[in-house]
Amino acid sequence: MVSKNALYSDIWRLFYDRLKSTVTSTTITGGIVVTIKEYDSKFADIPFDDNSYYPVLVVNTPSLPTSRFTNSKDKIEGSIMIEIYTYQAESADDFIGLIQDSIETYMSTLNQNGIHRVPNSELFGELQTDMVTRGTIKVHIRRLPVYFRHYYGRTFNI
C-alpha cells in the first residue's frame, strides 16, 4: 500500500530526476553556452538580482485530486508544472524544447512507473510566458504544464 503523500513525492521525483539529468545546458546565438545553475521544487523566495543565479529550472509539486482514495481506485489524473527562469528569452525557449523532448523520450520509463498520457488528451498544456524585472535584469519565465494519468496500487490516506 502507498499513501497519498508518497504519490506526490514519487511523481515529483520521477520528473525532477529526469529533467536534472538531461536538461543541463543549451547553446544560443553567438555560440554562448547557457547552463542551468539551480534545480528546485519551487522558485526561491529570496530575489535573485543578478545574472549569476540564472537559469533556474523548477519542478513544482504535482497537482492531484483532493478526493479521498478508496479501495476501488487505482488511478488518478493530475498535472505537474515545469518552469524555467532565465535572463535570455532565447535560452528560455530552448530549455522548454529540451524539457518537452526529455519527457517525451522518457515516456516508456514513466509508463513503467505508472505515469501515462491521459487518453485523448495532449501531454503538454499551453505554454505560459512571462517576464519580470528583478534588480537590474529582466527574467524570462516559461511555464509548461504536463498532464498525466497515474496508475498506482491500492492506497490509504495518512
VMD Tcl script that builds the backbone (N, CA, C; Angstrom):
set m [mol new atoms 474]
animate dup $m
set s [atomselect $m all]
$s set {name element resname resid chain x y z} {
  {N N MET 1 A 0.848 -1.176 0.000}
  {CA C MET 1 A 0.000 0.000 0.000}
  {C C MET 1 A 0.902 1.252 0.000}
  {N N VAL 2 A 0.394 2.306 -0.605}
  {CA C VAL 2 A 1.139 3.557 -0.683}
  {C C VAL 2 A 0.221 4.687 -0.228}
  {N N SER 3 A 0.786 5.665 0.433}
  {CA C SER 3 A -0.009 6.798 0.892}
  {C C SER 3 A -0.112 7.856 -0.196}
  {N N LYS 4 A -1.080 8.733 -0.051}
  {CA C LYS 4 A -1.236 9.839 -0.999}
  {C C LYS 4 A 0.008 10.734 -0.953}
  {N N ASN 5 A 0.552 10.926 0.228}
  {CA C ASN 5 A 1.766 11.743 0.354}
  {C C ASN 5 A 2.918 11.131 -0.436}
  {N N ALA 6 A 3.015 9.807 -0.406}
  {CA C ALA 6 A 4.080 9.133 -1.154}
  {C C ALA 6 A 3.893 9.331 -2.658}
  {N N LEU 7 A 2.645 9.369 -3.122}
  {CA C LEU 7 A 2.397 9.593 -4.549}
  {C C LEU 7 A 2.928 10.952 -4.985}
  {N N TYR 8 A 2.670 11.980 -4.184}
  {CA C TYR 8 A 3.197 13.314 -4.524}
  {C C TYR 8 A 4.709 13.252 -4.687}
  {N N SER 9 A 5.354 12.660 -3.710}
  {CA C SER 9 A 6.812 12.589 -3.704}
  {C C SER 9 A 7.345 11.741 -4.854}
  {N N ASP 10 A 6.742 10.585 -5.080}
  {CA C ASP 10 A 7.226 9.685 -6.126}
  {C C ASP 10 A 7.058 10.283 -7.520}
  {N N ILE 11 A 5.911 10.888 -7.778}
  {CA C ILE 11 A 5.664 11.505 -9.089}
  {C C ILE 11 A 6.625 12.663 -9.303}
  {N N TRP 12 A 6.775 13.509 -8.286}
  {CA C TRP 12 A 7.682 14.653 -8.386}
  {C C TRP 12 A 9.106 14.165 -8.675}
  {N N ARG 13 A 9.546 13.160 -7.943}
  {CA C ARG 13 A 10.918 12.652 -8.079}
  {C C ARG 13 A 11.183 12.111 -9.491}
  {N N LEU 14 A 10.205 11.432 -10.091}
  {CA C LEU 14 A 10.380 10.916 -11.453}
  {C C LEU 14 A 10.684 12.043 -12.437}
  {N N PHE 15 A 9.894 13.104 -12.368}
  {CA C PHE 15 A 10.099 14.229 -13.291}
  {C C PHE 15 A 11.380 14.993 -12.945}
  {N N TYR 16 A 11.602 15.265 -11.676}
  {CA C TYR 16 A 12.780 16.026 -11.237}
  {C C TYR 16 A 14.074 15.318 -11.652}
  {N N ASP 17 A 14.177 14.032 -11.321}
  {CA C ASP 17 A 15.405 13.302 -11.648}
  {C C ASP 17 A 15.667 13.276 -13.151}
  {N N ARG 18 A 14.601 13.076 -13.923}
  {CA C ARG 18 A 14.760 13.033 -15.378}
  {C C ARG 18 A 15.269 14.368 -15.912}
  {N N LEU 19 A 14.621 15.456 -15.508}
  {CA C LEU 19 A 14.993 16.768 -16.036}
  {C C LEU 19 A 16.367 17.201 -15.544}
  {N N LYS 20 A 16.693 16.890 -14.307}
  {CA C LYS 20 A 18.012 17.270 -13.788}
  {C C LYS 20 A 19.134 16.546 -14.530}
  {N N SER 21 A 18.874 15.304 -14.941}
  {CA C SER 21 A 19.927 14.551 -15.614}
  {C C SER 21 A 20.032 14.858 -17.107}
  {N N THR 22 A 18.978 15.399 -17.714}
  {CA C THR 22 A 19.004 15.582 -19.174}
  {C C THR 22 A 18.926 17.032 -19.645}
  {N N VAL 23 A 18.349 17.905 -18.859}
  {CA C VAL 23 A 18.224 19.313 -19.273}
  {C C VAL 23 A 19.269 20.102 -18.493}
  {N N THR 24 A 20.445 20.229 -19.091}
  {CA C THR 24 A 21.559 20.839 -18.369}
  {C C THR 24 A 22.040 22.144 -18.988}
  {N N SER 25 A 22.049 22.211 -20.327}
  {CA C SER 25 A 22.543 23.434 -20.976}
  {C C SER 25 A 22.010 23.508 -22.400}
  {N N THR 26 A 22.138 24.705 -22.966}
  {CA C THR 26 A 21.782 24.935 -24.364}
  {C C THR 26 A 22.773 25.947 -24.929}
  {N N THR 27 A 22.878 25.980 -26.236}
  {CA C THR 27 A 23.749 26.951 -26.900}
  {C C THR 27 A 22.862 27.905 -27.686}
  {N N ILE 28 A 23.031 29.207 -27.405}
  {CA C ILE 28 A 22.216 30.221 -28.079}
  {C C ILE 28 A 23.058 30.967 -29.109}
  {N N THR 29 A 22.421 31.895 -29.806}
  {CA C THR 29 A 23.070 32.688 -30.848}
  {C C THR 29 A 24.406 33.235 -30.360}
  {N N GLY 30 A 25.393 33.130 -31.213}
  {CA C GLY 30 A 26.730 33.603 -30.869}
  {C C GLY 30 A 27.570 32.520 -30.217}
  {N N GLY 31 A 27.045 31.285 -30.173}
  {CA C GLY 31 A 27.795 30.180 -29.574}
  {C C GLY 31 A 27.889 30.243 -28.065}
  {N N ILE 32 A 26.996 30.992 -27.450}
  {CA C ILE 32 A 27.020 31.141 -25.988}
  {C C ILE 32 A 26.338 29.928 -25.357}
  {N N VAL 33 A 27.073 29.235 -24.482}
  {CA C VAL 33 A 26.534 28.081 -23.769}
  {C C VAL 33 A 25.902 28.580 -22.477}
  {N N VAL 34 A 24.632 28.230 -22.297}
  {CA C VAL 34 A 23.887 28.624 -21.104}
  {C C VAL 34 A 23.611 27.347 -20.307}
  {N N THR 35 A 24.097 27.308 -19.074}
  {CA C THR 35 A 23.982 26.118 -18.226}
  {C C THR 35 A 23.067 26.401 -17.042}
  {N N ILE 36 A 22.170 25.450 -16.762}
  {CA C ILE 36 A 21.273 25.584 -15.603}
  {C C ILE 36 A 22.117 25.718 -14.335}
  {N N LYS 37 A 21.795 26.708 -13.523}
  {CA C LYS 37 A 22.531 26.934 -12.276}
  {C C LYS 37 A 21.880 26.250 -11.084}
  {N N GLU 38 A 20.559 26.090 -11.139}
  {CA C GLU 38 A 19.832 25.565 -9.980}
  {C C GLU 38 A 18.633 24.751 -10.450}
  {N N TYR 39 A 18.397 23.642 -9.767}
  {CA C TYR 39 A 17.196 22.820 -9.958}
  {C C TYR 39 A 16.481 22.837 -8.615}
  {N N ASP 40 A 15.163 23.051 -8.642}
  {CA C ASP 40 A 14.464 23.183 -7.367}
  {C C ASP 40 A 13.027 22.712 -7.484}
  {N N SER 41 A 12.345 22.690 -6.338}
  {CA C SER 41 A 10.928 22.308 -6.304}
  {C C SER 41 A 10.026 23.524 -6.216}
  {N N LYS 42 A 10.607 24.698 -6.060}
  {CA C LYS 42 A 9.854 25.952 -6.068}
  {C C LYS 42 A 10.849 27.068 -6.307}
  {N N PHE 43 A 10.357 28.188 -6.830}
  {CA C PHE 43 A 11.269 29.303 -7.053}
  {C C PHE 43 A 11.604 29.948 -5.713}
  {N N ALA 44 A 12.833 30.320 -5.534}
  {CA C ALA 44 A 13.301 30.856 -4.254}
  {C C ALA 44 A 12.546 32.110 -3.840}
  {N N ASP 45 A 12.292 32.221 -2.548}
  {CA C ASP 45 A 11.664 33.420 -2.002}
  {C C ASP 45 A 12.626 34.602 -1.991}
  {N N ILE 46 A 13.907 34.310 -1.980}
  {CA C ILE 46 A 14.925 35.360 -1.991}
  {C C ILE 46 A 15.121 35.818 -3.436}
  {N N PRO 47 A 14.993 37.116 -3.704}
  {CA C PRO 47 A 15.157 37.573 -5.090}
  {C C PRO 47 A 16.583 37.371 -5.587}
  {N N PHE 48 A 16.705 36.820 -6.763}
  {CA C PHE 48 A 17.994 36.701 -7.421}
  {C C PHE 48 A 18.145 37.928 -8.298}
  {N N ASP 49 A 19.035 38.827 -7.929}
  {CA C ASP 49 A 19.104 40.129 -8.566}
  {C C ASP 49 A 20.219 40.297 -9.584}
  {N N ASP 50 A 20.944 39.219 -9.892}
  {CA C ASP 50 A 21.935 39.346 -10.960}
  {C C ASP 50 A 22.001 38.051 -11.769}
  {N N ASN 51 A 22.640 38.145 -12.908}
  {CA C ASN 51 A 22.665 37.049 -13.876}
  {C C ASN 51 A 23.289 35.765 -13.344}
  {N N SER 52 A 24.135 35.850 -12.340}
  {CA C SER 52 A 24.873 34.670 -11.885}
  {C C SER 52 A 23.975 33.593 -11.282}
  {N N TYR 53 A 22.742 33.903 -10.949}
  {CA C TYR 53 A 21.833 32.930 -10.350}
  {C C TYR 53 A 20.997 32.172 -11.383}
  {N N TYR 54 A 21.005 32.605 -12.611}
  {CA C TYR 54 A 20.126 32.049 -13.638}
  {C C TYR 54 A 20.917 31.276 -14.672}
  {N N PRO 55 A 20.263 30.328 -15.317}
  {CA C PRO 55 A 18.880 29.888 -15.291}
  {C C PRO 55 A 18.574 28.963 -14.107}
  {N N VAL 56 A 17.278 28.939 -13.752}
  {CA C VAL 56 A 16.757 28.072 -12.698}
  {C C VAL 56 A 15.638 27.237 -13.310}
  {N N LEU 57 A 15.692 25.929 -13.107}
  {CA C LEU 57 A 14.640 25.032 -13.563}
  {C C LEU 57 A 13.871 24.561 -12.331}
  {N N VAL 58 A 12.563 24.755 -12.346}
  {CA C VAL 58 A 11.722 24.413 -11.198}
  {C C VAL 58 A 10.739 23.320 -11.610}
  {N N VAL 59 A 10.722 22.239 -10.832}
  {CA C VAL 59 A 9.747 21.165 -10.986}
  {C C VAL 59 A 8.830 21.267 -9.769}
  {N N ASN 60 A 7.640 21.796 -9.980}
  {CA C ASN 60 A 6.713 22.022 -8.877}
  {C C ASN 60 A 6.090 20.717 -8.392}
  {N N THR 61 A 5.507 20.757 -7.214}
  {CA C THR 61 A 4.780 19.622 -6.671}
  {C C THR 61 A 3.611 19.296 -7.597}
  {N N PRO 62 A 3.363 18.020 -7.851}
  {CA C PRO 62 A 2.246 17.670 -8.740}
  {C C PRO 62 A 0.911 18.146 -8.178}
  {N N SER 63 A 0.003 18.415 -9.075}
  {CA C SER 63 A -1.371 18.739 -8.706}
  {C C SER 63 A -2.183 17.462 -8.883}
  {N N LEU 64 A -2.733 16.964 -7.778}
  {CA C LEU 64 A -3.507 15.732 -7.781}
  {C C LEU 64 A -4.893 16.011 -7.224}
  {N N PRO 65 A -5.860 15.156 -7.514}
  {CA C PRO 65 A -7.213 15.376 -6.990}
  {C C PRO 65 A -7.205 15.361 -5.463}
  {N N THR 66 A -8.102 16.136 -4.888}
  {CA C THR 66 A -8.170 16.201 -3.428}
  {C C THR 66 A -9.123 15.177 -2.845}
  {N N SER 67 A -9.822 14.441 -3.698}
  {CA C SER 67 A -10.764 13.438 -3.198}
  {C C SER 67 A -10.016 12.315 -2.479}
  {N N ARG 68 A -10.701 11.698 -1.547}
  {CA C ARG 68 A -10.107 10.595 -0.795}
  {C C ARG 68 A -9.922 9.384 -1.698}
  {N N PHE 69 A -8.872 8.655 -1.433}
  {CA C PHE 69 A -8.668 7.404 -2.134}
  {C C PHE 69 A -9.607 6.362 -1.543}
  {N N THR 70 A -10.056 5.441 -2.357}
  {CA C THR 70 A -10.892 4.343 -1.884}
  {C C THR 70 A -10.263 3.028 -2.312}
  {N N ASN 71 A -10.763 1.943 -1.770}
  {CA C ASN 71 A -10.206 0.636 -2.109}
  {C C ASN 71 A -10.388 0.280 -3.572}
  {N N SER 72 A -11.363 0.873 -4.233}
  {CA C SER 72 A -11.609 0.522 -5.635}
  {C C SER 72 A -10.831 1.391 -6.618}
  {N N LYS 73 A -10.222 2.473 -6.155}
  {CA C LYS 73 A -9.473 3.352 -7.062}
  {C C LYS 73 A -8.092 2.774 -7.356}
  {N N ASP 74 A -7.674 2.932 -8.582}
  {CA C ASP 74 A -6.323 2.509 -8.934}
  {C C ASP 74 A -5.628 3.498 -9.866}
  {N N LYS 75 A -6.269 4.642 -10.120}
  {CA C LYS 75 A -5.651 5.641 -10.988}
  {C C LYS 75 A -6.166 7.037 -10.637}
  {N N ILE 76 A -5.330 8.009 -10.931}
  {CA C ILE 76 A -5.703 9.418 -10.766}
  {C C ILE 76 A -5.146 10.182 -11.959}
  {N N GLU 77 A -5.790 11.289 -12.282}
  {CA C GLU 77 A -5.265 12.192 -13.297}
  {C C GLU 77 A -4.746 13.433 -12.591}
  {N N GLY 78 A -3.607 13.899 -13.036}
  {CA C GLY 78 A -3.001 15.066 -12.404}
  {C C GLY 78 A -2.151 15.832 -13.402}
  {N N SER 79 A -1.424 16.792 -12.867}
  {CA C SER 79 A -0.516 17.589 -13.698}
  {C C SER 79 A 0.675 18.008 -12.855}
  {N N ILE 80 A 1.709 18.394 -13.545}
  {CA C ILE 80 A 2.890 18.919 -12.870}
  {C C ILE 80 A 3.378 20.111 -13.700}
  {N N MET 81 A 3.687 21.203 -13.045}
  {CA C MET 81 A 4.132 22.415 -13.731}
  {C C MET 81 A 5.661 22.488 -13.698}
  {N N ILE 82 A 6.242 22.622 -14.890}
  {CA C ILE 82 A 7.689 22.776 -15.034}
  {C C ILE 82 A 7.937 24.230 -15.423}
  {N N GLU 83 A 8.884 24.881 -14.737}
  {CA C GLU 83 A 9.176 26.291 -15.010}
  {C C GLU 83 A 10.662 26.488 -15.288}
  {N N ILE 84 A 10.946 27.428 -16.154}
  {CA C ILE 84 A 12.331 27.837 -16.395}
  {C C ILE 84 A 12.409 29.354 -16.219}
  {N N TYR 85 A 13.400 29.809 -15.492}
  {CA C TYR 85 A 13.665 31.235 -15.261}
  {C C TYR 85 A 15.062 31.514 -15.795}
  {N N THR 86 A 15.166 32.451 -16.736}
  {CA C THR 86 A 16.465 32.782 -17.305}
  {C C THR 86 A 16.474 34.247 -17.737}
  {N N TYR 87 A 17.650 34.789 -17.959}
  {CA C TYR 87 A 17.713 36.200 -18.354}
  {C C TYR 87 A 17.837 36.377 -19.871}
  {N N GLN 88 A 17.687 35.287 -20.640}
  {CA C GLN 88 A 17.670 35.400 -22.098}
  {C C GLN 88 A 16.418 34.710 -22.625}
  {N N ALA 89 A 15.638 35.411 -23.405}
  {CA C ALA 89 A 14.416 34.832 -23.966}
  {C C ALA 89 A 14.744 33.621 -24.842}
  {N N GLU 90 A 15.816 33.699 -25.607}
  {CA C GLU 90 A 16.181 32.595 -26.488}
  {C C GLU 90 A 16.478 31.325 -25.695}
  {N N SER 91 A 17.211 31.448 -24.603}
  {CA C SER 91 A 17.519 30.247 -23.814}
  {C C SER 91 A 16.264 29.705 -23.121}
  {N N ALA 92 A 15.349 30.592 -22.741}
  {CA C ALA 92 A 14.093 30.135 -22.122}
  {C C ALA 92 A 13.331 29.246 -23.095}
  {N N ASP 93 A 13.239 29.674 -24.348}
  {CA C ASP 93 A 12.544 28.888 -25.368}
  {C C ASP 93 A 13.278 27.574 -25.652}
  {N N ASP 94 A 14.603 27.636 -25.724}
  {CA C ASP 94 A 15.388 26.424 -25.960}
  {C C ASP 94 A 15.195 25.412 -24.836}
  {N N PHE 95 A 15.222 25.893 -23.593}
  {CA C PHE 95 A 15.068 24.984 -22.464}
  {C C PHE 95 A 13.693 24.315 -22.458}
  {N N ILE 96 A 12.665 25.047 -22.830}
  {CA C ILE 96 A 11.322 24.440 -22.897}
  {C C ILE 96 A 11.320 23.311 -23.933}
  {N N GLY 97 A 11.957 23.526 -25.064}
  {CA C GLY 97 A 12.066 22.472 -26.064}
  {C C GLY 97 A 12.806 21.255 -25.531}
  {N N LEU 98 A 13.881 21.496 -24.791}
  {CA C LEU 98 A 14.638 20.388 -24.193}
  {C C LEU 98 A 13.804 19.646 -23.146}
  {N N ILE 99 A 13.023 20.376 -22.378}
  {CA C ILE 99 A 12.159 19.764 -21.359}
  {C C ILE 99 A 11.126 18.868 -22.032}
  {N N GLN 100 A 10.466 19.390 -23.066}
  {CA C GLN 100 A 9.470 18.591 -23.782}
  {C C GLN 100 A 10.097 17.331 -24.369}
  {N N ASP 101 A 11.232 17.474 -25.025}
  {CA C ASP 101 A 11.901 16.337 -25.618}
  {C C ASP 101 A 12.305 15.314 -24.558}
  {N N SER 102 A 12.808 15.781 -23.433}
  {CA C SER 102 A 13.232 14.889 -22.357}
  {C C SER 102 A 12.069 14.053 -21.829}
  {N N ILE 103 A 10.937 14.679 -21.615}
  {CA C ILE 103 A 9.770 13.966 -21.097}
  {C C ILE 103 A 9.218 13.010 -22.147}
  {N N GLU 104 A 9.117 13.458 -23.397}
  {CA C GLU 104 A 8.581 12.597 -24.456}
  {C C GLU 104 A 9.444 11.352 -24.671}
  {N N THR 105 A 10.760 11.508 -24.648}
  {CA C THR 105 A 11.643 10.361 -24.877}
  {C C THR 105 A 11.741 9.455 -23.649}
  {N N TYR 106 A 11.217 9.888 -22.527}
  {CA C TYR 106 A 11.254 9.140 -21.259}
  {C C TYR 106 A 9.922 8.448 -20.980}
  {N N MET 107 A 8.955 8.586 -21.881}
  {CA C MET 107 A 7.611 8.065 -21.616}
  {C C MET 107 A 7.592 6.568 -21.322}
  {N N SER 108 A 8.424 5.783 -21.957}
  {CA C SER 108 A 8.395 4.342 -21.672}
  {C C SER 108 A 8.799 4.069 -20.220}
  {N N THR 109 A 9.780 4.789 -19.718}
  {CA C THR 109 A 10.174 4.620 -18.311}
  {C C THR 109 A 9.112 5.187 -17.389}
  {N N LEU 110 A 8.529 6.318 -17.750}
  {CA C LEU 110 A 7.431 6.853 -16.949}
  {C C LEU 110 A 6.279 5.850 -16.912}
  {N N ASN 111 A 5.975 5.234 -18.062}
  {CA C ASN 111 A 4.916 4.223 -18.122}
  {C C ASN 111 A 5.212 3.069 -17.171}
  {N N GLN 112 A 6.455 2.627 -17.125}
  {CA C GLN 112 A 6.840 1.535 -16.227}
  {C C GLN 112 A 6.645 1.907 -14.763}
  {N N ASN 113 A 6.646 3.208 -14.489}
  {CA C ASN 113 A 6.458 3.695 -13.122}
  {C C ASN 113 A 5.039 4.213 -12.880}
  {N N GLY 114 A 4.120 3.868 -13.767}
  {CA C GLY 114 A 2.714 4.193 -13.561}
  {C C GLY 114 A 2.246 5.495 -14.161}
  {N N ILE 115 A 3.137 6.275 -14.787}
  {CA C ILE 115 A 2.773 7.565 -15.377}
  {C C ILE 115 A 2.471 7.361 -16.867}
  {N N HIS 116 A 1.256 7.736 -17.289}
  {CA C HIS 116 A 0.827 7.571 -18.675}
  {C C HIS 116 A 0.188 8.858 -19.174}
  {N N ARG 117 A 0.095 8.968 -20.493}
  {CA C ARG 117 A -0.660 10.073 -21.080}
  {C C ARG 117 A -2.132 9.905 -20.710}
  {N N VAL 118 A -2.809 11.014 -20.546}
  {CA C VAL 118 A -4.258 10.963 -20.355}
  {C C VAL 118 A -4.857 10.619 -21.712}
  {N N PRO 119 A -5.687 9.563 -21.796}
  {CA C PRO 119 A -6.252 9.197 -23.101}
  {C C PRO 119 A -6.987 10.372 -23.757}
  {N N ASN 120 A -6.807 10.490 -25.065}
  {CA C ASN 120 A -7.458 11.540 -25.869}
  {C C ASN 120 A -7.119 12.949 -25.387}
  {N N SER 121 A -5.933 13.138 -24.860}
  {CA C SER 121 A -5.521 14.443 -24.356}
  {C C SER 121 A -4.073 14.704 -24.758}
  {N N GLU 122 A -3.706 15.949 -24.770}
  {CA C GLU 122 A -2.322 16.327 -25.038}
  {C C GLU 122 A -1.477 16.075 -23.792}
  {N N LEU 123 A -0.229 15.720 -23.988}
  {CA C LEU 123 A 0.695 15.532 -22.876}
  {C C LEU 123 A 1.032 16.872 -22.226}
  {N N PHE 124 A 1.247 17.887 -23.082}
  {CA C PHE 124 A 1.624 19.203 -22.582}
  {C C PHE 124 A 0.466 20.176 -22.729}
  {N N GLY 125 A 0.309 21.023 -21.724}
  {CA C GLY 125 A -0.697 22.067 -21.795}
  {C C GLY 125 A -0.139 23.289 -22.489}
  {N N GLU 126 A -0.891 24.350 -22.455}
  {CA C GLU 126 A -0.489 25.590 -23.115}
  {C C GLU 126 A 0.692 26.226 -22.397}
  {N N LEU 127 A 1.723 26.555 -23.162}
  {CA C LEU 127 A 2.903 27.214 -22.623}
  {C C LEU 127 A 2.540 28.610 -22.146}
  {N N GLN 128 A 2.953 28.939 -20.938}
  {CA C GLN 128 A 2.724 30.272 -20.383}
  {C C GLN 128 A 4.050 31.015 -20.376}
  {N N THR 129 A 4.032 32.269 -20.812}
  {CA C THR 129 A 5.253 33.067 -20.822}
  {C C THR 129 A 5.046 34.325 -20.000}
  {N N ASP 130 A 6.124 34.791 -19.413}
  {CA C ASP 130 A 6.067 35.986 -18.592}
  {C C ASP 130 A 7.466 36.582 -18.548}
  {N N MET 131 A 7.541 37.814 -18.110}
  {CA C MET 131 A 8.820 38.467 -17.893}
  {C C MET 131 A 8.670 39.405 -16.705}
  {N N VAL 132 A 9.630 39.353 -15.794}
  {CA C VAL 132 A 9.629 40.238 -14.635}
  {C C VAL 132 A 10.998 40.877 -14.504}
  {N N THR 133 A 11.045 41.999 -13.829}
  {CA C THR 133 A 12.317 42.649 -13.546}
  {C C THR 133 A 12.703 42.345 -12.109}
  {N N ARG 134 A 13.901 41.811 -11.954}
  {CA C ARG 134 A 14.438 41.542 -10.618}
  {C C ARG 134 A 15.767 42.264 -10.542}
  {N N GLY 135 A 15.818 43.255 -9.695}
  {CA C GLY 135 A 17.028 44.073 -9.632}
  {C C GLY 135 A 17.212 44.791 -10.951}
  {N N THR 136 A 18.355 44.569 -11.579}
  {CA C THR 136 A 18.652 45.252 -12.841}
  {C C THR 136 A 18.491 44.360 -14.061}
  {N N ILE 137 A 17.947 43.154 -13.883}
  {CA C ILE 137 A 17.823 42.260 -15.029}
  {C C ILE 137 A 16.369 41.895 -15.302}
  {N N LYS 138 A 16.129 41.516 -16.549}
  {CA C LYS 138 A 14.812 41.019 -16.946}
  {C C LYS 138 A 14.870 39.494 -16.882}
  {N N VAL 139 A 13.936 38.906 -16.163}
  {CA C VAL 139 A 13.876 37.452 -16.042}
  {C C VAL 139 A 12.750 36.944 -16.936}
  {N N HIS 140 A 13.110 36.083 -17.873}
  {CA C HIS 140 A 12.137 35.478 -18.781}
  {C C HIS 140 A 11.682 34.163 -18.158}
  {N N ILE 141 A 10.374 33.987 -18.084}
  {CA C ILE 141 A 9.787 32.830 -17.420}
  {C C ILE 141 A 8.953 32.051 -18.430}
  {N N ARG 142 A 9.127 30.746 -18.430}
  {CA C ARG 142 A 8.284 29.858 -19.223}
  {C C ARG 142 A 7.730 28.798 -18.264}
  {N N ARG 143 A 6.417 28.573 -18.360}
  {CA C ARG 143 A 5.749 27.566 -17.530}
  {C C ARG 143 A 5.070 26.562 -18.453}
  {N N LEU 144 A 5.352 25.288 -18.222}
  {CA C LEU 144 A 4.816 24.230 -19.069}
  {C C LEU 144 A 4.100 23.196 -18.200}
  {N N PRO 145 A 2.761 23.126 -18.314}
  {CA C PRO 145 A 2.055 22.069 -17.585}
  {C C PRO 145 A 2.167 20.735 -18.332}
  {N N VAL 146 A 2.350 19.671 -17.560}
  {CA C VAL 146 A 2.404 18.317 -18.106}
  {C C VAL 146 A 1.251 17.546 -17.474}
  {N N TYR 147 A 0.387 16.967 -18.311}
  {CA C TYR 147 A -0.783 16.234 -17.827}
  {C C TYR 147 A -0.516 14.733 -17.889}
  {N N PHE 148 A -0.990 14.016 -16.891}
  {CA C PHE 148 A -0.731 12.581 -16.836}
  {C C PHE 148 A -1.858 11.848 -16.111}
  {N N ARG 149 A -1.872 10.547 -16.328}
  {CA C ARG 149 A -2.695 9.636 -15.544}
  {C C ARG 149 A -1.711 8.721 -14.824}
  {N N HIS 150 A -1.914 8.577 -13.517}
  {CA C HIS 150 A -1.017 7.734 -12.730}
  {C C HIS 150 A -1.780 6.522 -12.208}
  {N N TYR 151 A -1.269 5.336 -12.549}
  {CA C TYR 151 A -1.832 4.085 -12.049}
  {C C TYR 151 A -1.005 3.666 -10.839}
  {N N TYR 152 A -1.677 3.315 -9.765}
  {CA C TYR 152 A -0.965 3.001 -8.528}
  {C C TYR 152 A -1.648 1.818 -7.845}
  {N N GLY 153 A -0.970 1.260 -6.850}
  {CA C GLY 153 A -1.552 0.199 -6.032}
  {C C GLY 153 A -2.561 0.775 -5.072}
  {N N ARG 154 A -3.331 -0.052 -4.465}
  {CA C ARG 154 A -4.339 0.425 -3.506}
  {C C ARG 154 A -3.662 1.256 -2.426}
  {N N THR 155 A -4.337 2.313 -2.012}
  {CA C THR 155 A -3.709 3.286 -1.127}
  {C C THR 155 A -4.549 3.552 0.110}
  {N N PHE 156 A -3.971 4.327 1.005}
  {CA C PHE 156 A -4.702 4.838 2.162}
  {C C PHE 156 A -4.198 6.229 2.446}
  {N N ASN 157 A -5.014 7.058 3.090}
  {CA C ASN 157 A -4.604 8.414 3.444}
  {C C ASN 157 A -3.894 8.412 4.781}
  {N N ILE 158 A -2.912 9.269 4.911}
  {CA C ILE 158 A -2.226 9.436 6.197}
  {C C ILE 158 A -2.557 10.808 6.728}
}
mol reanalyze $m
mol bondsrecalc $m
mol representation Tube
mol addrep $m
